Amino acid sequence: MPELPEVETTVAGLRAVLEGAMLVRVEPRRADLRFPIPVDLRQRLTGATVTTLSRRAKYGLIGTDRGDTLIFHLGMSGRWRIDPAEIGAHDHLLIETGAGRLLSLNDPRRFGSLDLVRSEAWEDYAPFTRMGPEPLGPDFTPATLARALEGKATSIKAALLDQRIVAGLGNIYVCEALNMAGIAPTRTAGKITRPRLALLVESIRAVLSAAIVAGGSTLRDYARPDGELGYFSKQWRVYGREGETCPCGGVVERRVDGGRSTFYCPKCQK
């Protein structure tokens, strides 16, 4: 599933084409993805001009001069394509700009979503009301993380994957950040000391920032809107590297927690 860096990269790619553009054609090609597509989406967006493009957690937001914001989630296999050579069966939304650019939202597994909300109320969108702070934002600090983890008996990895603790983190980047911070993924979240949480916050920021610069990680069908692949996977410290050497010299191991693979180094992560 595309995680925060992939969505940030996607929004940046869309911004280059959509910001300030008039939408002369908006064509949903099916009634639903994971959830029903708003029936008035075509009517409300056709003729509108895009004013803003941003991200919240793993969601992208496209705002217009009509006071509407299109919120998209890429699900497991979704991606935007810019000026595709041909339109296929998995291109479920087409958007054409006044400059003649064509964008398609392609989602073979249809686990993504499209929704339309009033721009002044996007923060009240149901999934967002339950989310914690953005990991790259000013509200994500060692103090706020310590408060969120206080008394939690769950593992630190499970806690970081909880969107109520911090928004947008997924399996890849949690594994990477925990390795960088030298914290075992199984360590009890509520018992981690403040100095170690400070290092963890720093590591989360560093891993996400590096991934965004690299264009994200390529897993399964993810690609940037221009068709290029993300290359952060070449910088992975532990994820997907079972049996290989950790930067500390130890050997990377894998365990399965809740159906997800956890990659870590028992030598340096305590």
Backbone bond lengths (Angstrom), bond angles and torsions (degrees), N, CA, C in turn:
res aa  C-N    CA-C-N  psi(-1)  N-CA   C-N-CA  omega(-1)  CA-C   N-CA-C  phi
1 M - - - 1.463 - - 1.526 109.54 -
2 P 1.343 117.09 131.00 1.469 118.51 174.41 1.528 110.83 -56.01
3 E 1.335 115.82 132.22 1.454 121.30 -179.58 1.530 109.17 -105.78
4 L 1.318 116.52 -170.64 1.465 121.08 -173.78 1.535 113.20 -50.73
5 P 1.345 120.13 -50.29 1.467 118.54 -178.67 1.528 113.61 -60.72
6 E 1.351 116.30 -36.63 1.467 118.83 178.93 1.526 111.31 -67.20
7 V 1.323 117.05 -38.76 1.461 120.13 179.07 1.529 110.10 -70.09
8 E 1.327 117.24 -39.97 1.470 120.64 176.70 1.527 110.56 -60.60
9 T 1.326 116.19 -42.47 1.460 121.14 177.84 1.523 110.96 -65.08
10 T 1.320 116.40 -40.28 1.468 120.92 177.85 1.518 111.22 -62.13
11 V 1.327 116.99 -46.22 1.471 120.77 179.84 1.523 110.64 -61.44
12 A 1.323 117.13 -40.62 1.462 120.24 178.63 1.531 110.88 -62.16
13 G 1.333 116.29 -40.54 1.459 119.90 178.18 1.516 112.34 -66.26
14 L 1.329 117.23 -39.47 1.460 120.90 177.81 1.522 111.49 -68.34
15 R 1.333 116.14 -35.48 1.460 120.41 -178.17 1.539 111.00 -58.85
16 A 1.317 115.97 -38.28 1.463 120.41 -178.17 1.527 112.23 -63.20
17 V 1.334 116.85 -24.95 1.467 121.15 -177.14 1.525 112.35 -105.08
18 L 1.328 116.99 -35.10 1.462 120.46 -169.50 1.533 114.81 -98.41
19 E 1.314 118.55 -28.10 1.462 118.84 -173.83 1.526 110.92 -61.54
20 G 1.327 115.78 122.61 1.463 121.49 -178.46 1.511 114.36 81.29
21 A 1.328 117.92 1.32 1.470 121.55 -176.52 1.521 111.22 -89.60
22 M 1.340 115.32 145.58 1.463 120.58 172.32 1.521 108.84 -87.89
23 L 1.329 115.65 137.67 1.457 121.05 -179.99 1.522 108.50 -93.16
24 V 1.306 116.95 103.59 1.465 120.17 -175.96 1.521 112.16 -90.12
25 R 1.330 115.81 -15.07 1.468 119.46 178.97 1.524 108.50 -147.95
26 V 1.312 116.07 125.25 1.470 121.86 176.22 1.519 106.47 -131.27
27 E 1.317 117.13 112.33 1.463 120.83 -171.27 1.529 112.27 -128.99
28 P 1.331 117.81 96.76 1.471 119.17 169.47 1.524 108.55 -68.68
29 R 1.311 117.75 132.23 1.457 121.14 -174.97 1.529 112.68 -103.77
30 R 1.333 116.09 5.24 1.457 121.30 172.51 1.523 106.87 -155.80
31 A 1.319 116.20 168.89 1.469 120.54 -175.23 1.516 113.43 -84.35
32 D 1.348 116.68 -18.18 1.455 118.10 -175.67 1.514 111.43 -154.13
33 L 1.318 114.78 161.28 1.455 123.04 165.12 1.528 104.53 -116.86
34 R 1.325 117.19 -116.29 1.467 117.05 173.47 1.524 110.28 -69.02
35 F 1.324 115.40 -34.10 1.462 122.31 177.10 1.522 108.15 -127.03
36 P 1.329 118.50 164.36 1.465 120.13 177.87 1.527 112.01 -59.03
37 I 1.318 116.39 141.43 1.463 121.89 174.27 1.527 107.42 -83.19
38 P 1.335 118.50 134.78 1.469 119.41 -179.28 1.528 111.91 -50.61
39 V 1.318 116.50 131.70 1.467 120.17 -175.45 1.519 111.95 -67.67
40 D 1.341 118.35 -22.46 1.458 121.04 -178.96 1.522 112.38 -100.60
41 L 1.336 117.57 15.19 1.462 120.29 -177.64 1.522 112.11 -60.94
42 R 1.330 116.85 -45.04 1.469 120.80 179.87 1.534 110.47 -60.11
43 Q 1.310 116.62 -47.19 1.461 121.59 -176.49 1.535 111.57 -64.05
44 R 1.321 116.84 -42.70 1.463 120.60 -174.73 1.527 113.05 -76.00
45 L 1.327 117.09 -25.77 1.467 118.94 -176.32 1.529 113.94 -99.29
46 T 1.318 117.87 -28.48 1.460 119.53 -179.35 1.529 110.10 -64.62
47 G 1.326 115.43 125.99 1.463 121.14 -179.00 1.518 113.89 91.13
48 A 1.336 117.77 -9.08 1.461 121.53 179.19 1.525 110.16 -80.15
49 T 1.323 116.05 158.36 1.465 122.35 175.76 1.525 109.13 -110.10
50 V 1.321 115.50 133.63 1.460 120.69 -179.84 1.524 109.67 -75.43
51 T 1.318 116.04 126.29 1.465 120.86 -178.33 1.521 113.15 -109.56
52 T 1.318 118.05 -29.44 1.465 120.63 -177.68 1.521 110.92 -143.90
53 L 1.314 115.22 149.55 1.471 122.18 170.53 1.519 107.24 -135.93
54 S 1.318 115.80 127.85 1.465 119.99 -176.81 1.516 109.51 -150.90
55 R 1.341 115.47 -175.01 1.451 121.29 -177.23 1.521 109.81 -139.64
56 R 1.329 116.86 144.40 1.463 122.86 168.66 1.514 106.34 -131.90
57 A 1.354 116.43 116.55 1.459 121.84 -176.57 1.532 109.68 53.75
58 K 1.337 118.36 -120.88 1.463 121.19 -179.04 1.529 111.82 -100.88
59 Y 1.340 116.93 17.69 1.464 122.48 179.35 1.523 110.16 -107.75
60 G 1.340 116.24 144.55 1.454 121.78 171.79 1.518 110.02 -102.87
61 L 1.334 116.58 146.28 1.465 121.42 -178.41 1.528 109.41 -126.27
62 I 1.325 116.16 129.06 1.465 123.01 178.50 1.520 108.01 -120.25
63 G 1.334 117.38 107.61 1.457 122.01 -177.84 1.518 112.28 -93.81
64 T 1.342 116.86 150.19 1.469 121.39 -178.98 1.525 111.28 -126.91
65 D 1.333 114.49 168.18 1.466 120.61 -179.55 1.525 112.61 -74.74
66 R 1.302 117.92 -2.23 1.464 121.52 176.11 1.533 111.80 -93.82
67 G 1.326 115.57 3.12 1.456 118.98 179.56 1.503 114.04 81.69
68 D 1.334 116.71 16.88 1.458 121.57 176.56 1.528 109.54 -108.08
69 T 1.320 116.97 146.71 1.463 122.24 174.70 1.523 109.46 -125.98
70 L 1.328 115.31 123.90 1.459 122.05 175.77 1.529 107.51 -85.70
71 I 1.324 116.83 123.19 1.460 122.27 179.75 1.525 107.93 -110.00
72 F 1.336 115.93 124.16 1.462 118.97 179.91 1.518 110.71 -123.55
73 H 1.330 114.26 148.50 1.462 122.46 173.61 1.517 106.36 -127.36
74 L 1.326 117.38 135.71 1.459 120.97 -174.01 1.519 113.51 -85.16
75 G 1.344 117.61 -7.41 1.454 119.62 177.52 1.516 112.36 59.80
76 M 1.318 117.69 -140.29 1.458 122.51 -177.23 1.527 112.30 -86.30
77 S 1.312 116.84 -34.88 1.473 118.54 -170.19 1.527 113.42 -135.21
78 G 1.331 117.39 10.42 1.456 118.97 -175.70 1.525 113.46 -76.20
79 R 1.318 115.98 149.96 1.459 121.92 173.33 1.525 109.35 -161.14
80 W 1.322 115.73 149.96 1.453 121.40 174.77 1.520 108.88 -87.40
81 R 1.336 115.86 141.39 1.465 120.95 175.36 1.528 108.07 -119.10
82 I 1.306 115.97 134.49 1.464 121.54 179.51 1.522 109.29 -102.74
83 D 1.336 115.77 126.11 1.469 123.04 179.91 1.527 112.01 48.88
84 P 1.342 117.35 55.33 1.471 119.61 179.75 1.523 111.24 -62.13
85 A 1.323 115.83 145.51 1.471 120.80 -178.87 1.518 110.82 -65.16
86 E 1.329 116.33 -32.18 1.461 120.13 177.31 1.518 108.84 -151.11
87 I 1.331 115.75 157.67 1.456 121.60 179.67 1.522 108.62 -98.96
88 G 1.351 115.30 129.09 1.454 119.81 -177.37 1.520 112.66 -110.77
89 A 1.315 115.48 -178.05 1.460 121.32 -176.35 1.521 112.29 -66.69
90 H 1.334 117.52 -21.76 1.465 120.68 -177.14 1.529 113.09 -98.33
91 D 1.318 116.92 7.12 1.472 120.83 173.83 1.523 107.41 -88.35
92 H 1.329 116.77 102.01 1.461 120.78 -168.06 1.524 114.29 -98.43
93 L 1.332 117.64 -11.78 1.461 120.99 174.67 1.519 108.36 -142.95
94 L 1.325 116.01 129.77 1.459 121.47 176.82 1.517 109.35 -114.01
95 I 1.329 116.14 135.60 1.463 122.13 176.15 1.524 108.37 -130.60
96 E 1.329 116.35 125.34 1.463 121.49 177.48 1.519 109.21 -116.19
97 T 1.325 116.20 135.88 1.457 120.92 -178.94 1.522 110.94 -97.97
98 G 1.328 115.14 165.70 1.461 120.07 178.61 1.512 112.67 -63.50
99 A 1.335 116.92 -20.92 1.467 121.15 178.44 1.522 111.59 -85.82
100 G 1.328 116.42 2.75 1.457 119.75 177.15 1.514 115.41 86.65
101 R 1.342 117.31 11.11 1.460 119.92 176.40 1.527 109.89 -84.54
102 L 1.316 116.45 143.55 1.456 121.87 -178.70 1.527 109.42 -119.74
103 L 1.322 116.81 131.24 1.450 122.28 175.83 1.520 109.10 -121.41
104 S 1.313 115.98 143.85 1.467 120.22 176.63 1.521 108.58 -131.65
105 L 1.326 115.60 139.01 1.457 121.25 172.39 1.515 106.91 -95.27
106 N 1.328 115.38 111.53 1.453 122.47 -175.33 1.531 108.66 -104.86
107 D 1.325 116.68 126.78 1.472 119.71 -176.53 1.532 109.49 -148.89
108 P 1.331 117.66 87.57 1.467 120.54 -176.23 1.532 113.89 -58.85
109 R 1.348 117.44 -37.05 1.465 119.47 -175.20 1.525 112.74 -92.40
110 R 1.327 116.58 -10.05 1.463 123.38 175.97 1.535 113.01 57.36
111 F 1.321 116.60 38.60 1.456 120.63 173.87 1.528 111.48 -96.43
112 G 1.328 116.67 -1.31 1.454 120.80 177.84 1.517 110.98 -80.38
113 S 1.328 116.00 -176.02 1.464 119.28 179.69 1.516 110.54 -151.78
114 L 1.326 115.13 156.55 1.463 124.09 175.09 1.522 107.61 -132.86
115 D 1.331 116.43 132.91 1.452 119.45 176.64 1.522 108.27 -144.68
116 L 1.310 115.99 162.24 1.462 121.62 -176.98 1.521 108.00 -134.18
117 V 1.334 115.79 123.42 1.465 120.88 -178.55 1.520 109.34 -131.22
118 R 1.325 115.75 163.38 1.456 120.34 174.13 1.534 108.50 -70.85
119 S 1.318 116.44 135.38 1.458 121.18 -172.93 1.520 113.07 -60.58
120 E 1.332 117.18 -36.02 1.460 119.14 -177.74 1.527 112.13 -70.86
121 A 1.341 116.11 -11.07 1.468 119.34 -176.05 1.525 112.69 -121.29
122 W 1.334 117.93 17.15 1.461 118.12 -175.11 1.532 112.13 -63.73
123 E 1.330 117.56 -29.38 1.461 119.46 179.37 1.531 111.88 -67.15
124 D 1.342 116.63 -18.24 1.461 121.38 178.27 1.523 112.84 -90.23
125 Y 1.327 116.78 2.03 1.463 121.30 176.37 1.534 107.97 -57.03
126 A 1.316 117.38 130.65 1.466 122.17 -168.28 1.531 114.91 -47.91
127 P 1.329 120.24 -49.06 1.469 117.95 -179.45 1.526 113.27 -61.95
128 F 1.351 117.35 -29.25 1.458 119.92 -175.58 1.524 112.79 -77.09
129 T 1.318 117.28 -26.32 1.465 119.93 -175.31 1.528 112.31 -68.24
130 R 1.323 116.13 -18.35 1.461 120.15 -178.02 1.524 112.87 -102.62
131 M 1.325 117.09 5.13 1.462 120.81 -173.50 1.525 112.66 -92.13
132 G 1.327 113.76 150.19 1.448 121.42 173.90 1.522 110.72 -81.79
133 P 1.333 117.84 -169.86 1.467 121.27 -177.57 1.525 112.81 -70.80
134 E 1.318 115.28 158.98 1.463 121.43 173.42 1.529 109.25 -69.73
135 P 1.323 118.68 132.43 1.464 120.33 -177.27 1.523 114.15 -66.51
136 L 1.324 117.88 -20.08 1.464 120.96 177.69 1.524 111.62 -101.36
137 G 1.330 117.21 3.63 1.457 121.57 -178.32 1.517 112.65 -94.50
138 P 1.329 117.09 169.63 1.464 121.42 -176.79 1.524 114.30 -69.42
139 D 1.327 117.70 -17.79 1.464 120.21 -177.53 1.527 113.47 -83.56
140 F 1.330 116.44 -7.60 1.463 119.89 179.21 1.526 108.17 -95.57
141 T 1.304 116.76 100.94 1.459 123.32 -176.65 1.529 109.58 -131.42
142 P 1.332 117.60 165.44 1.466 118.97 175.14 1.528 112.43 -56.16
143 A 1.327 116.49 -35.38 1.468 119.86 -179.15 1.528 111.46 -68.05
144 T 1.336 116.87 -44.99 1.467 119.28 -179.70 1.523 110.67 -68.62
145 L 1.321 116.94 -35.87 1.465 119.34 178.36 1.525 110.00 -67.47
146 A 1.331 117.09 -40.47 1.469 120.53 178.97 1.524 110.87 -61.51
147 R 1.324 116.70 -41.49 1.469 119.72 178.89 1.524 111.26 -64.64
148 A 1.332 115.96 -40.71 1.469 119.94 -178.49 1.526 111.92 -67.80
149 L 1.319 116.78 -29.86 1.471 120.74 -176.88 1.523 113.13 -93.42
150 E 1.308 117.02 -8.00 1.461 120.59 -175.06 1.538 111.89 -54.67
151 G 1.321 115.57 125.63 1.462 121.51 176.97 1.510 115.06 77.05
152 K 1.339 119.21 1.30 1.472 120.77 -177.08 1.528 110.46 -79.60
153 A 1.325 115.22 127.18 1.462 121.05 -179.43 1.524 112.23 -92.79
154 T 1.325 117.62 -4.57 1.454 121.06 179.87 1.529 110.18 -73.47
155 S 1.330 117.11 167.83 1.460 120.63 178.29 1.521 109.98 -71.39
156 I 1.321 116.33 156.42 1.462 119.80 -179.85 1.529 111.00 -65.50
157 K 1.319 117.23 -32.95 1.469 118.05 178.41 1.528 110.75 -65.40
158 A 1.325 116.88 -46.51 1.465 120.30 179.27 1.532 110.53 -62.13
159 A 1.316 116.49 -38.25 1.466 120.01 179.97 1.522 111.51 -64.00
160 L 1.334 117.36 -42.22 1.462 120.44 -178.48 1.528 112.10 -70.23
161 L 1.328 116.92 -23.86 1.464 120.35 176.50 1.524 112.08 -81.59
162 D 1.327 117.07 -11.16 1.458 122.49 177.64 1.524 108.70 -77.57
163 Q 1.327 117.19 113.17 1.459 121.46 -175.63 1.529 112.69 -63.93
164 R 1.318 117.78 -14.42 1.459 120.86 176.91 1.531 111.24 -77.30
165 I 1.319 116.73 -21.05 1.463 121.71 178.82 1.526 110.22 -84.42
166 V 1.314 115.36 -51.36 1.468 122.41 177.44 1.523 106.88 -151.04
167 A 1.318 116.90 138.42 1.463 121.65 -171.81 1.527 112.30 -89.97
168 G 1.328 115.51 135.23 1.458 120.04 167.58 1.510 116.59 97.82
169 L 1.332 118.42 -9.59 1.457 119.20 -179.55 1.525 110.58 -78.30
170 G 1.323 115.23 143.07 1.453 121.15 177.28 1.519 110.19 -129.70
171 N 1.300 116.36 -174.97 1.460 122.56 -170.38 1.527 113.54 -59.66
172 I 1.325 116.70 -45.50 1.467 119.95 -176.83 1.518 111.13 -59.10
173 Y 1.333 115.96 -53.55 1.454 120.02 -170.32 1.523 112.68 -77.10
174 V 1.333 117.61 -23.94 1.458 119.77 173.20 1.530 109.50 -69.03
175 C 1.327 117.35 -44.74 1.468 120.15 176.81 1.522 111.04 -58.42
176 E 1.321 116.39 -44.71 1.456 120.72 -178.29 1.524 112.16 -65.66
177 A 1.325 116.95 -44.13 1.465 121.01 -177.67 1.522 111.22 -67.62
178 L 1.330 117.65 -40.08 1.458 120.27 178.92 1.519 110.77 -64.40
179 N 1.324 117.33 -37.06 1.457 119.51 176.80 1.527 110.84 -66.82
180 M 1.325 116.69 -43.97 1.457 119.90 179.69 1.528 111.31 -61.27
181 A 1.346 116.21 -35.83 1.461 120.72 -178.68 1.523 112.68 -84.57
182 G 1.345 117.38 -8.05 1.458 120.70 179.72 1.518 113.82 71.24
183 I 1.335 116.98 31.50 1.461 121.80 -178.25 1.529 109.51 -112.68
184 A 1.317 116.75 128.69 1.461 120.86 178.99 1.525 110.04 -66.33
185 P 1.330 118.57 136.51 1.463 121.01 -178.05 1.520 113.16 -63.56
186 T 1.323 117.30 -21.25 1.466 121.46 -178.17 1.530 112.92 -90.32
187 R 1.300 117.39 -2.81 1.471 120.41 -176.88 1.531 110.01 -64.11
188 T 1.318 117.76 140.34 1.460 122.22 -179.32 1.533 110.01 -64.16
189 A 1.328 115.94 123.72 1.463 120.79 -172.57 1.516 112.99 -58.34
190 G 1.330 116.88 -43.41 1.453 120.44 -175.10 1.508 114.92 -75.25
191 K 1.342 117.69 -3.46 1.462 120.63 -177.20 1.531 113.25 -110.14
192 I 1.318 116.99 5.95 1.461 120.20 179.52 1.525 109.24 -79.60
193 T 1.315 116.97 132.37 1.461 121.51 -175.53 1.521 111.79 -70.55
194 R 1.329 115.64 158.09 1.469 120.52 -179.57 1.538 112.42 -58.57
195 P 1.345 120.36 -44.47 1.472 118.71 178.12 1.530 113.14 -58.73
196 R 1.331 116.72 -37.51 1.458 119.42 179.78 1.528 110.83 -72.85
197 L 1.325 117.31 -32.64 1.461 120.00 175.29 1.526 110.47 -67.12
198 A 1.328 116.68 -36.10 1.466 119.60 177.41 1.521 110.41 -62.28
199 L 1.336 116.47 -41.51 1.463 120.46 177.32 1.521 110.72 -66.74
200 L 1.333 117.23 -36.23 1.462 120.96 178.75 1.521 111.52 -65.43
201 V 1.326 117.16 -44.46 1.466 120.67 177.64 1.528 109.95 -59.55
202 E 1.312 116.51 -44.30 1.466 120.88 178.33 1.517 111.21 -61.84
203 S 1.328 116.69 -40.97 1.467 121.03 -179.51 1.525 111.68 -68.01
204 I 1.335 117.39 -40.86 1.468 120.89 177.42 1.523 110.17 -59.75
205 R 1.314 116.71 -46.25 1.472 120.99 179.40 1.528 110.70 -61.96
206 A 1.333 116.69 -43.18 1.462 120.63 -177.56 1.527 111.51 -65.58
207 V 1.327 116.58 -44.18 1.471 120.84 -178.93 1.521 110.73 -64.55
208 L 1.329 117.12 -46.33 1.467 119.99 -179.35 1.521 111.22 -64.81
209 S 1.320 117.26 -42.51 1.472 120.79 -179.09 1.525 110.93 -62.92
210 A 1.331 116.94 -42.99 1.462 120.43 178.98 1.526 110.85 -65.30
211 A 1.329 116.86 -38.22 1.463 120.62 179.88 1.531 111.03 -65.90
212 I 1.331 117.00 -39.04 1.462 120.47 179.15 1.526 110.07 -64.43
213 V 1.331 116.48 -43.76 1.468 120.52 178.36 1.527 110.33 -59.75
214 A 1.345 116.45 -37.61 1.470 121.17 -178.61 1.521 112.96 -81.08
215 G 1.337 117.09 -2.98 1.463 119.75 179.77 1.505 113.62 83.90
216 G 1.345 117.22 18.67 1.453 120.64 179.01 1.515 112.29 86.20
217 S 1.317 115.78 -176.76 1.463 122.65 178.44 1.526 108.81 -107.06
218 T 1.291 116.41 147.18 1.464 120.66 179.62 1.515 110.01 -97.64
219 L 1.311 117.62 113.37 1.451 123.39 174.72 1.525 107.86 -130.99
220 R 1.322 115.90 128.95 1.459 121.05 -179.75 1.526 110.99 53.28
221 D 1.338 117.34 -111.27 1.458 119.80 -169.56 1.517 114.65 -100.50
222 Y 1.340 118.27 2.74 1.457 117.82 -175.01 1.528 111.92 -68.87
223 A 1.323 115.46 135.35 1.459 122.66 171.46 1.515 107.17 -152.35
224 R 1.320 116.50 157.05 1.455 120.44 177.84 1.527 108.94 -69.36
225 P 1.341 117.61 163.69 1.467 119.30 -178.34 1.521 113.91 -58.05
226 D 1.342 117.50 -28.62 1.468 119.38 179.61 1.521 112.44 -81.99
227 G 1.336 116.34 2.97 1.457 120.37 177.87 1.514 114.10 92.82
228 E 1.339 117.79 -11.71 1.456 121.07 178.85 1.534 109.89 -73.48
229 L 1.318 115.48 152.44 1.451 120.88 179.71 1.522 110.60 -92.47
230 G 1.334 115.91 152.46 1.453 120.32 174.58 1.528 109.48 -80.36
231 Y 1.326 116.77 145.98 1.454 119.82 -172.97 1.524 114.34 -118.20
232 F 1.339 117.85 14.84 1.457 118.30 -179.99 1.524 111.49 -67.05
233 S 1.328 117.37 -21.20 1.464 119.98 179.73 1.531 111.33 -58.84
234 K 1.320 117.05 -25.92 1.461 120.53 178.57 1.524 111.46 -72.08
235 Q 1.347 116.63 -14.60 1.456 120.95 -179.88 1.536 112.38 -104.32
236 W 1.313 117.97 2.28 1.462 120.03 -178.34 1.529 110.41 -56.24
237 R 1.319 115.07 132.79 1.457 122.05 177.36 1.530 111.20 -82.37
238 V 1.341 116.26 -44.18 1.463 120.23 -176.97 1.520 113.79 -133.44
239 Y 1.326 118.56 -30.05 1.466 120.31 -172.89 1.533 110.29 -60.55
240 G 1.335 115.86 128.63 1.466 121.10 178.06 1.518 113.83 70.72
241 R 1.356 117.44 13.21 1.469 120.10 -173.48 1.529 112.26 -117.07
242 E 1.304 116.55 33.90 1.464 120.33 178.92 1.528 111.31 -52.95
243 G 1.338 115.57 130.18 1.460 120.64 178.84 1.514 114.02 85.54
244 E 1.323 116.96 -8.28 1.464 120.87 178.96 1.530 109.99 -93.39
245 T 1.318 115.54 175.19 1.459 120.98 -174.87 1.523 111.67 -87.73
246 C 1.326 115.11 128.91 1.474 122.29 174.05 1.526 108.47 -72.58
247 P 1.331 119.12 156.63 1.462 120.44 175.96 1.525 113.69 -54.61
248 C 1.352 117.63 -24.08 1.463 120.55 -179.86 1.526 112.21 -81.98
249 G 1.324 116.81 -10.21 1.457 120.91 -177.67 1.514 113.99 103.76
250 G 1.341 116.96 -10.13 1.453 120.70 177.24 1.526 111.41 -77.51
251 V 1.323 115.95 -177.64 1.467 121.14 -179.10 1.530 108.85 -109.89
252 V 1.310 115.75 130.76 1.459 121.63 -178.78 1.522 110.14 -72.23
253 E 1.328 115.86 133.41 1.453 121.68 176.82 1.521 109.93 -116.80
254 R 1.326 114.70 164.08 1.476 120.77 178.96 1.516 108.93 -128.67
255 R 1.329 115.51 139.11 1.451 121.95 171.86 1.516 107.41 -133.86
256 V 1.312 117.18 160.83 1.460 121.48 -179.77 1.517 108.48 -112.74
257 D 1.329 115.58 122.73 1.458 122.46 178.97 1.522 108.55 -125.46
258 G 1.322 116.50 119.45 1.453 119.78 178.49 1.510 113.41 58.54
259 G 1.333 117.06 32.99 1.448 120.85 178.75 1.515 114.16 83.74
260 R 1.339 117.62 0.01 1.462 121.08 179.99 1.526 110.40 -113.18
261 S 1.323 115.63 143.30 1.457 120.18 176.91 1.523 110.19 -77.70
262 T 1.311 116.02 134.22 1.457 122.52 174.82 1.518 107.76 -115.75
263 F 1.328 116.47 123.02 1.461 121.63 179.01 1.528 108.25 -107.04
264 Y 1.331 115.96 133.81 1.461 119.67 -175.44 1.526 109.35 -160.39
265 C 1.328 115.29 168.51 1.459 120.94 178.33 1.524 108.73 -118.05
266 P 1.331 118.52 113.22 1.470 119.78 -178.37 1.526 113.46 -67.72
267 K 1.324 117.77 -15.76 1.461 120.13 -179.75 1.523 112.03 -74.55
268 C 1.336 117.32 -44.96 1.470 119.68 -174.60 1.520 114.43 -105.74
269 Q 1.334 117.74 -12.52 1.475 120.07 -179.16 1.529 109.24 -102.46
270 K 1.304 115.39 111.73 1.470 121.41 -175.50 1.534 110.83 -119.81
